Amino acid sequence: MSAASIDCIFVVVLLQTPALLGQMLESDRADLDTLKFVHALWRHGDRTPTKMIPSDQTNTLDKWTAKFGGLGQLTSDGAQQQFNLGRLMRHRYDGFLSCIFTPEQFVYRSSDFNRTKMSAFANLQGLFSSDSQEGPKMPLEENAPKGLELRLLPRGHDPILFDDVESATTSKRKRKRMQNCSFLGHKTQYGQVPHPLRRIYYVHDPLNSINAHKKDGFVLPDWINEPMRQEIMRLYNLKNSFNYKVDVIKRLWSGPLFTEILDRMDSIVNSNYKNTEQLYAYSGHDRSIAGLLAILGIYPESFPTYANALLLELHQLQPRKAATAEVQEVQPVRIIANRGTLFELQIPNCGPPCTRRKLRETRKTFIIGVPQWKEECEGSKKDKQ
């Protein structure tokens, strides 16, 4: 990229939440004349629950296993969601991304969970599908593009797309912010009365999956009505909003991902990037997206749902004329949301325009490389012992 060019970062946010609406874009196609690189981050598609309510004798493990293969597994609905996301990406970047998969041009990284890996395969099918193909072909892994090497780190050792990675520092901060609920403790029989708000996920997760799969024969417990289900969802979103209002949690949970993306963009701008891919995709979790948005200063009312995504675009523009001989470097960052239509959002305390340098400067608190992350997390664990 020429030193005289202007590099711009467009963050396309595909979130179905009215709290993120902004100015509607004139086109859902990227500007291919200026586009240089794309990062994509998404939550996996619809899945089965990861937890079972002890008192629920109707929606059993055997039933989930017979229908979908067990707990925490991507469902056919989830595969279709990711296929559709891949289709949307093809529409936006057609003419920029090759129509033929090559491992040199496409990098897909996943957390070490079956649902995120299968989501990556389904997304790729959508990205390279023909117009006549309406959904993903099964099995997903066997129908993945030839030559794909899905990158991942072992579960529990992935600070970029981690799930179940914890430190004493983040655990202590979270515990201070939680409240309790007696009713749910009695009804679920999880063993704690009152049920801690920090464990509302244990109630919300199975109920959310049951409600989504009524068509498959799953039935909500008789002690749940719609107002109560909505209240549990509210508490779930409230609990998650607490987590991402704490800087140290944002830094340790999402700082390594934010730092990796920024560093890669810097390398591309400075012509130091040695790889040849045009798309670097992360197949992750809800808090992968929520954490990155929180670092940007954006807090959706609802936690990211299945197949929500962020697309971060790096563009090269012509520099504007300056009064002096020096080139006026401007690197605006734009946030765009999608609810069937793409919308642009503003990054708080950064512009407009929000330049790449200003984004790094205003979010420097959250910049942390993997070696430093390991040192701080391991150090907090030792302090706890």
N, C-alpha and C positions, 0 to 999 in steps of 0.2 A: 504494500500500500504506500503510495507516494506520501512524502513528508508534507507536501503542500495540500493534501486532501483533508477533508473534514470527515471524521468517523463518527457515526451516530449509532446509538443503541435504541432499538425499538423493542419494548417488552409487550408482547401480545398475550393478554391474560384471558384464558378461556374458562371463566368461572360463572356458574349459574347462580348469582346472588345479586339482588338489586342494590346492595350496599356499594357495589363497585361500578355502577353505571357512570358513564361520562359522556363525552362528545362522540357522536356516531361517526365512523369512518366513511369516507366517500366510496371506498372500494375494499372488498375483502381479499383482494390480490395484493401481494407484496410488490414493492417497486423494484422490479428486476434490473433496472438500469443502475441502481445503486447498491443492491444487496450483495454482501460479501460473505456472511457467515450466519448460521442459525444454531442457537441452543434451544432444545426442547426439554421441558420437565413436565411430567404428568403423574397423576395418581392412577394406580391400577384400576381396572374396571370392576364392576359389581362382583362381589365374592360372597361365599358362605360365612357365617359368623366364626369368629375365633374363640368365643367363649360360649358356654352353655349355662342357662339359668338352672341351678340345682333343683328348684321346685317344679320345673316344667317337665312333665312326663309325656307330653304330646309331641313336641318337636325334638325328637331324640337324636343322638349322634348317629344311630343306625339309619335313621330317616335321611339325614343330611348326606351320609356316606353313600347310600343307595342312589340318591338323586344326583349328587354332584361330586362324589369322591372324597368327602370328608370336610373338616373345618378349614377355614381360611383359603378355600380354593376358588379360583376364577370360575364364574358361571358362564353359561352360553350368552346370557345378557351382557356380562362384562366383556366377553370377547367381541361381541357386536359393537359395544360402545367404543372399544379401542380401534376396531376396524374402521368405524365411522370417523374417529379422530385422525387416523392415518389418511383417510380420504380427504378430510378437510385440509390437512397439511399438503397433500398433493395439489389440491386446488389452489392453495395460497402460493405454493412455490413451484408450480409447474413451469418449466422453462429454465429454472435455476437448478433444481435437483434433477439428476439423471433419471430417466425412465427405466434404467437397468441397474439393478443392485450390484455394487462393487464394494468390497470391504475398505477400499482406499478412500471412498467418498462418504461413507456412512458409518458412524460409530454409535453403537447402542450399549448403554450401561444399565445394569439393573441391580437392585438389592437382592440378597440371597433368599428370596421367597418365591415359591412357585407362582403365586398370583401376579407378581411383578414381571417375572420372566415370561410367563404366558401372555401377559399384556403387551410386552415388547414384540413378541412374535405376531400377535393379532394386529398390532399397529403397523408393522411392516407389511403385512398382507394388504391392508387398506392403502398404504402408501404406493404399492406397486400393483394394485388390482386393475383388472380390465373394467370397462364401463358396464359390462354385462354381469359382473360378479357383485352380488348383493350382500354377501356376508363372508366371514372367514371360513376357510376349509379346515376341517378337523382330521387328525390331531394337529394342533397348532405348531408344535415343535417340528414335526415331520414336514410341514408345509412352509417352513421358514425359508428365506432365500438361501441358496447354496453359497457357502463361503462365509456366512455370518459367524462371527466370534463374539458372543455376548459377554461383555466384560462384567465382572462382579468381584466383590470381596466377601470373605466368609461372614455369615451372620454373627453379629456381636462385635465385629471388628471393622465396621464400615462407617467412618465419620462423615462420608459424603452423602450417602442415601440411607443412613442407618435407621434401623427400627430395633428397639430393645437394647440400644447402647445407652448406658446410664453412668452418671458420676455422682459422687457424694455431694458436690456443689449444687447440681441441678435438683437432686432429690430433696435436699434441705430447703431450697427456695420454694419448691412446689408444695411441700407439706405445710408451710406456713400460710398458704393461701386457700386451703380447702376447708369446707364445712361438711356437715353431716345430714343424713335424711333417715329418719326412723322407719317410715312406712315401707320404703324399698328394702330395708334390712329385714323386716318381717316377711314380706311377700316373696322375695327371691331366695331366702334361706342360704345366702352366701356365708353366713356365720358371723356377721358383724351387724349389731344393732346399736346405734343407727349406722346405716350404710354410708361410708365416707364419700364426699363429693369427688375426691380424687380418684375414686374407683367407679364413677358413674358410667364409664365405658363398659364395665362388666354387665350393666343392665341395658344400656343403649344399643350396644353392638348386636346382641342376639335379637332384640326386639326390632331393630331396623331391618335385619335380614329377613325375619319372619314376615314383617309387613310387606317387604318387597316381593316376597315369593308366595303370597296367598294363592296365586294362580297355580302353584305347584303343589298345593295341598297342605301348606303350613298355616297354623292357626295361632293367633295371639292368645296369651293366657286370659282367663276370664276376669282377672282382676285389673286388666288394662282396658281403658276406653280411650277414645280419640283425644279428649282434652288432656288426659294423663300422659299419653304418648307424646303429645306436643310439649308438655312440661318437661318430660325427661329429655327430649331433644334440646329444649332451651337450656337445661342444666348442663347438658353435654357441651353445647357451644360456649356456655359461660365458663365452664371449667377450662376448656381449651384456650379461651381468650385470656385467662389468667396467666397461663404459661408464657404466652408470647408478649406480655407486657413487661417482662423481666429481661433486662439487657444481657445478663450473664447466661440465661437459658438460651436466648436467641443466638448468642455468640457461639456457645458450645454445641447447640443442636444444629444450627444452620450456617454458621460462619465458614466452615471448611468448604461447603458447596458454593457459597457466595464468592469466596476468595478464589476458588478454582476457576469459576466462570470469568471473573474479572481478570485474573492473570492470563487466561487464554486469550481474551479479547485484547489485552495489552500486547501480548506477543504477536498477534495478527497485525495490529496497527503498526507495531515497530518492526515488522518484517522478520521477527525472530521465531515465528511458528514453523516448525519443520514438517508437520503432518499435512496431509492433503485432503482431509475430509471437509465437506461443506455443511454437514449436519452432525451435531453431537447431541445425542438424546439420552435422557435419564428417565428410567422407568422406576418410580418411587412410590411414596405414600402420601397421605393427606398432610402430615406434618412436614414433609419435604417442601410442599408448596406453601403451607401456612408460615413456615419459618422464613422462607425467602421473602414472602410478601411482608412479613413483620419487620424484617431488616430494612425493606424499602419504605416502611412506615405506613403500610396498608393493612387494615384489619377488617376482613369480611365479617358480617354479622353471623354467617353460618360457616362452619368448618368446610374445607374443600370436599366436594362429593366425588363419586366415582368418575374417573376419566376426565376430571378437570385438568387443565394444562396451562403452562406458561410457555410462550415462545419468545425468545430473546434474539432480536435481529441486529446484526452489525452491518451498517451501511457506510458507503463512501460517497461523499458529496463533493461538489466543486467548492473551493473556498471563496468566500465573498471578498470583494475588493476592500482593501484597508487603506487608511489615510497615510500610513507609513509603508515602507517597503516590506515590513514583516507581515507574514500571513496571520490573520486572526483565526486562531483555531477554536472551533466550536464543536462540541460533541453532545448534542441533545439526546436525552433518554426519554422515550415515550412509553406509557403504560396503556394497554388496550384490553378491554374486557369483552367477553362474548356471552350473549344470551340468545343465541340464534343469529345475532348480528354483532359485528365487532364495534367496540367502543374504546375511546382513548381516555386514559386516566392521568392524573398528575402525581408525581412522586413528591410527597411533602418535604419541605425545606430543601428543595433542589430544583430551582428554576421556577417557571420555564424560561429558557430551555434548561434541562438538567444535563450538564455535560458529563462525559465519562470521568474526567478528572474530579469534578465536583462530587460525583456519586461516590468515588473512592474516598475523597476527603471527608464528606459528611457522614459516611458509614465506616470510618476507619476503626471505630470501637469494635466492629464485628469482624474485622479481617483477622483471620487466624489460619495458618497453614497446618497441615496434618501433623508434622513433627511437634509443633507447639501444642496442638490439641491433645496429642497423646501425653505430653509432659504434664499439662495442666490436669487432665482427667485422671491420669495415674497418680499424680501427686495428691489430688483430693481424696482418692481411695485410700492411700497410705495414711493420710491425716486422720481418716475415719477409723482406721484399725487400731 
